[in-house]
Amino acid sequence: MTLSEIRAVAIAPALALLPARMKSPQAEALLLAIGLQESGLAHRRQIGGPARGLWQFEQGGGVRGVLLHPLSRPHALAACEARSVKPSAAAVYAELEHDDILAAAFARLLLWTDPASLPAVGEVGAAWDLYLRTWRPGKPHRNRWDAGYAKAMDALAGGVLA
């Protein structure tokens, strides 16, 4: 899928499930960049690992965290209800591989748990720092981030898409 397709079929419907204050160009840029970093927005099952969904959540990590964090929990429960998924770590984890809207909603909610404001579009280093704080990747690849973030900004500007 192109980035414009991901925005249309996963990100926009996910953001529609969440409060309006969670929708912003900054959030979309981060969702695209993190998806590119984590899965290339192509792999819904981690190659050689346990993570699921385009944003690569682990059951006991991101899924559990979003379901339990006081800032994200009410919105996660509402997203689960809207997507007809039992709000348990096991059920959400299993569904993330097949439901890109739920995956995008959980990705946005994980960003919501960070106390800092989302960095402005174009603040590549600050976006990387936020990604590291919230996703806590085991093997971060900073060398891929800049290109993915640039593609995300192009997608938001209506430029050539990956």
N, C-alpha and C positions, 0 to 999 in steps of 0.2 A: 504494500500500500504506500502511496505517497503521503507526505506530511499533511497535505490538505485533506486527504481522505481520513487520516487518523484524527485530525481535528473535527471533521464532520461526523464520523461514525462513532467515535469514542469520547473525545474530550468535550465537545459541545454538549452532548447528551448527559455526560457525567456532571458537568458544571451546572446543568439545569436541575439536577437533583439536589444541589447544595445551595446554601444561602447566597444571594447575589453578591455579597461582599467578598466571596471567594473567587469570583470571576474577574480576571484582569489580564492584560497583555503579559504582565510579569509572570503570572501563574501559568499561562499557556506556554510561554517561552521555556520555563523550567520543566514543565511536563514533557514537552517535545525533546529538550536537551537531555533530560534524565532518561527518557525512553530510548533515545538513540544511544546513550552511554551504556545502559543496562542490557538492552536486548537488540539494539539496532532497529527497534520497533518492528521486529520480524519474528523473534523467538518467544513463544509463550511458555516454554518450558526451558529452564536454564540448561545449557549444554554442560553436562558433567556436574550438575549441582541440584539443589532442592528447590530453588526459587521458581515461582509461577507468575504468569501474566507478563504483559509487555513491559511493566515497570519492575518486574522481578522481586516479588515479595516472598519472604519465607514465613511459614506458619507461625513459628514461635517468635519471630522478630517483628517485621512491619505489620503483618496482619493482626497479630495479638496486640501490638502497641496501639494501632489505630482503634481497635475495638475497646481498649481499656483506658486510653488517655482521656482525661476529663474534658479537654477541648474538642476532641474529635468524636468521642463516643456517641453523643446524641445524633450527630450527622451520619456516622457510620451505621447506626441502627436504622435510620431513615433510608439510607441508600440500600441496605440489605432488604428492607421491606419492599422498596420500590422495584428491586430486581428479583424478588421472590426467593431470597437466599436466607437460610437460617443464620442468625447473627452469632455464629460460633467460629472460632479460629479454624477449625477443621473444615467446616462447610464453605467458608469464604475462600480459604486456600484452594480447595478443590475447584471452585467455580472460577477463580481468577484466570485459569488457563483457557476458559471458554467464553468469558464475558468481559470484553474490552471496556465496556462502560463502567462496570463495577471496578475493574482494575484502575481505570483513570480516576474514578472517585476516590478510591483508597490512596492513590498517589497524591492527589490534591490534599486529602485529609492529613497525610503524613507531613506534608509541607506546613499545614495549618498548625501542627503541634509545636513548631519551632517558635520561640518567643520573639525572634527578630522579624522585622518587616521583610517582605520579599525584595530582593535587589531590583533596581530599575533595569529595564531591558537594555542590554549592552554592557552591564557590569559583569563581565565574564568571570573575573576572579571571585567576586562576592557570590555569584551563583554557584561556582565550584565549591566554595566554603559551605554554603547552605546544603548542597548535595552531600558533602562529606558528613556534616552534622546529622542529617536526617536519615540518609540511607545507610551510613556506616559501612561502605563497601569493604570487603575483605582484601581485595586487590585493586585499589583505585588506579585508574589509568588517566592521569592528567593530560598526557600527550594526545588523547582522542577527544577531550572535552571541548577545546576551542573550536574544532571543525564542526562538531555536533551542535554546539551553541550557535555558531554562525548559520548553520542550516535552519535552526529554529527561528532565528531572527529573520532570515529570508522568507520563511513560510509565513510569518506574521505580517511581513511587508508585501506579501503576494508575489515574491520573487520565484526563481526557478526552484523547484522542490526535488528532494531526494526521492 
